[in-house]
Structures are given as C-alpha cells and as structure tokens.
Amino acid sequence: MTRFKRFLDFYINSSIHVAFAVVSFCALTAYEFDLNTSAIFYSATFCASVTGYNFVKYFGFTKFYYRSLTTKLKYIQLVSVMSLIGFASVFFKLQQSSQILFVFLALITFFYAIPMGVKTPKNLRSIGGVKIYIIAIVWAMTTVVLPVLESQQTLVADHWILVLQRTFIVIVLMLPFEIRDLDVDQVHLSTIPQKIGIRNTKIIGYALLGDSILLEFFKYQFSQNKFLILIFSTVLLAVFLAKSKKKQDRYYAAFWVEAVPVFALILVVILSLVQKTGSF
C-alpha cells in the first residue's frame, strides 16, 4: 500500500493526473461536435499540460533550490523535460491555427508564473481575484477552441456556448481547492472563499452549474446523450462541492475532484458501447 501511495503521489504531483483531465475534456468536446481529432493532437495537449502545470508549480522552487532538490522533484523535472520534448516533436504536425493558439496559451502560462516586468513585478498568479478566472479561461480555450481549430472547423455559436459552459465548470472544479487552501492562501490573492466565505462560495458554484445546464438549451443541436453527460458532470461536481471543507482528505480535491472529466469520458464510452450493443 505504501508503494501504491508513493506512485499515486507522484502521479498527482507530476501533473499527469491533471493532464488526463485536460485531455478528457478535449475528448468530450470532440464527442459533442463529432470532431476528427488525431492522436497527435491529444499527445500535444497532454504533454503541454504536464509541462505547463509543472512549470507553474515548481519554477520558483527549482530555481532557488536546485542543488537541494529531492529525488521526487528530480523525477518530476525529468517528466517535465520529457513532456516538453514530446510536445516539441509533435507541435509542427498540428494545424497552424492550433499552433498559434498553443503559443498564446503558453505565453499566458509563462506570465502566470513569471513577473511581467521590473516596474510591474507581479505575475498573473499574484494579482488578487483573477487567478481562478485565468485558469478557467485557459482550460476552456484549450479544451474547446483548440480541438475545433485542429479539426479545421469554423467556430460557431454552439462552440462559444460550450466555452462558456466549460469556463463555469472549471471554476466550480477549482472551488474545492480554494476551500481547502483557505487558511494557507495569502490574503492578497482574494480567492472566492476568502472574499465571501465557504457557504456563499458553494452557492455561487451551484449557480454556475445551473447556468451551465441552462446554456445547453441555447445550442442549435441538442442531443439527449450529450445532455446526460452534462447532467452527470454537474451533479457529480455539485456533490463534491457540497462535501468540500477546509480539512479534507489529501486526495479529495487533487484526485477525485480533478477526475470529474475522466469520469464523464468513461460514461461516454459506456453509452457508446451500449448503443453499439443495442444496434445488433
């Protein structure tokens, strides 16, 4: 069990888990709009997610404490370097529009962790009240706009509605993390729980999930199965949010909450298998 826990900790801390969540969201977008997305695109997204998240999480630490890095962090560095190499090896095989958006999102990630200048030493992460929205928008652009561009489709109203839905869902997905970190986050970050408290944070989260469901009825194309996937995701997130508290199990947010898009993708696979079985 100790060995399994070590593996699980490394799997989470090296951002492999969050990368699977990002890729799962991309696959859900492809399912919703019947996009022709390739393994190259998913590989690029996975590698970019691992590299970007590890850069944000560990840049400051590795910069100042390189010689005293633990073995675990050195392995995480190795995973990051391998992911960066993997991303570079497939980047030029992507559509040009995807390449441009990847570069734009990489710049946002860079300035999220790195100070933007001498006169403005703050990075995007340290600007009060915007952290959660920057992350949500980057996730939405990565998991909705990128798959559409890579499939060489024109962005239409339904795509932008999904961008808004995905932004709301990612904000709610992050709320258990902000509730968990309420006592350790610096005051200047002005996180949602810091500003309005845990109870009101949960109410805002439920409202955003409700808005995500309502937005589905504004889409030009409505599918019962796709609506079921949305209901499953929002209900699961609502349950996780309801049970969120400051003192929570170490894997509650980092593994279970982050796995919601993975669970949704598994449901897509199950529904597809059931439909295929029923067609015989």
N, C-alpha and C positions, 0 to 999 in steps of 0.2 A: 504493500500500500504506500509506503514511503517513497519507493521508486516511482510509482504512478503519480503521486503528488508532485514530485520533482519535475516529472515530464509535463504535467498539467500547468505548473507554474511557469515553466519555460515556454510552453505553447502559448500561454496568455501574455507573458511579459515580452516575448519577442514579436508580438503583434500579429502572429499567424492567425489567431482566432478572429481578430477584428478584420483582417484581410478576407477571411472566408465570409464574414458578414457583408462586406462591401461587394464581393463577387456574387453573393446570393441575391442581393438587391438588384444587381445588374441582370442576373438571370431572370428575376421576377419581371423586370421591365421588358426583357426580350420575350417572355411568355405572354405578357399583356398585349404587346403590339406585334407579335409574330415576327420579331426581328431576326435577321440572319447574322448572328454574331459568331465569330470564329473562336477557336481555342487560343489563337494568338492574342486576341483582344482580352480574353479572360486572364491569360498569363500576364499581360502587361498591367492590367488593373490590380491583380494580386500582388505582383512584385512592387508596383508603385505604392500600394497601400502599406506593405511591410516597411519599405524604405522610408516613406514619409512619416509614418507614425513613430518609428524608432528614432528618426532624426529629431522629431519634436520632443520625444520623451527623454532622450539620453544625450542630446548635443551638449548641454551645459555640463553635465557630469563627466562625460568622456573628455571634454576639452580641458577641464581643470584637474581631473584626477586620473589621467590616462595611465600613469605608471602604477597606480594602486588599484586598477580595475580588478574586480573579482573574476573568477573563471566563468561564472554565469554571464557577466556582462561581455566578456570577450567572445563567448559563443553567440551572444545576441549581435555583437558587432559583425561577426562572421556571417550570420544570417542576413544582416542588413547589406553587407557588401555583395553577397551572392545574389540578393534580390535586385540590387542596383545593376549588377552585371546582366541579370536576366531581363530586366526592363530595357536596358540599352540594346540588347541583342534582338528585341522584337519591335522596338519603337519605330524604326523606319519601315516596318512592314504594315504599319497602320495607315488609315486614310489621313490625308493631310489635315483635314478639319479636326480629326481626333488628336493629331499631334499638336496642333495649335492650342486646343483646349487643355491637353495634358500639361503643356508648358505653362499656361496661365495658372492652372491649379497648383503646379509645382512652385510657382512664384508666391502664391498666397501661403502655401505651406512653409516656404522659406522665411517669409516675413512674419509668419505666425510665431516662429521661434527666435528669429534674429532681429535685433534692434534695427529700426528703419533708417537711422542716421545719427549724426553727432548731436544735432540740435533737438532731435526727437528720439531719445534713446529707448523709448518703449517699443516693444514688439506688439503685434496684434493681440497676442495672448493676454498681455497685461493691461489692455485697455478695458476699463470697467464696463461690464454689462454686455459686451459684444461677443465674448468667447463662444458661447453656445450657438449663436446665430451664424457665426462664421463657419463653424464645423458643420452645422446642418446644411448650409447652402453648398459647401464644398461636396458633402456627401450626395446631395440632390443632383448637382451638376455631374458628378462622377457616375452616379448610378442610373441616371435618366438620360441626360443630354448626350453623354459620351456613347452609350450603346446605340442611340438613334443616329448620331453622326457616323459612327463606324459602319452602320448598316446602309449608309448612303440614302437615308430618308430625309425628307424635309420636315422640319419641326412645325407641328400644327398645334391647335388649341388643346387637344387631348394630352399631348406631351407636356405642355406647360402646366396643365391641371395636375398631372402626376408629379411634376417638380414641386408644386406647392404641397401636395399631399405628403410627398417624401420628406420635405423640409419639416412639416409638422410632426411626422412620425419620428424622425431622427431627434428632434428637440425633446420629445417625450421619452425616447430611448435614453437620452442623456440625463434626464432628471433624477433617476435613482443614484447616478454617480454624484451629482451635485448635492443630493440629500446626504449621501454617505460622507462626503468631504466637507460638510457644513462647518465642522469645528476646526478643520485644518486649512481651508482655503483662506487666503489673505483677504482682508476686508475690501481692499480696493478693486478686487475682481467683480464685486457686485453681482454675484450669481443670483439666480431667481430665488432660491430658498433664503439667501441672505437678505434679500430685499422684502420678500412678502411672507416668509415663513413656510414651514413644511406643508401645513394644511392647505393654504392657498395655492402653493405650488402644485399640489395634486389636483386641485380644482381646475387650474389652468391646463394641466396635462389632459384631464378628461375632456375639457372643452376642445382642445386641439384635435384629439382623437375623434370626437364627434364631428368636427368640421371636416376632417379627412373623409369620413363616411358620406357626409352630405355632398362633398365635391364630386363624388363618384356619379351622382345623378346628373351632373352637368356635362358629362362626357358624351360625345357623339355616339360612340359604340359602347353598349352595356352588355356585359356577359355575367351570367349567374355564377359560373365557377370563379371568375376573377373577383366578383363581389364577395364570394365566400372566403377567398384568400385574404381580402382586405379586412373582413369582419374578424377572421381568425387572428390576424396580426394585431388589430386594435384591441380586441378583447384580452389577448394574452399580455399586451403591453399595459393595459389598464389594471390587470391583476397584479403584475409585477410592481407597477407604480403604487398601487394601494398598499402593498406589503413592504414598501421601501421605508427604511428608517436609518437613523444615524449609525446605530450599531447593527451592522448586518454581517452575514457570513462573507468571508473574503472572496468567495466565488459567485455571490449573488448577482452583483452588477457586472463584474468583469467577465463572467462566463455565461450565466443563464440569461440575463437581460440582453447581452450583446448577441446571443444566439437566436433571437427572435426572427430575423430574416432567414436564417438557416432552417429553422422550424417551418417557416412559411414555404420555403422552397421544397422541403420534404413533403409537405402537404400537396404541392403542385404535382410532384412525381407520383404520389399515391393516387390523386384524382385522375391523372393521365393513364395510369395503369388500369384503374377501374373502368375508365371509358373504353380502353382498348379491349379489355376482357369482355365488357358488355356488348361490343360490336361484333363478336364472333357468334 
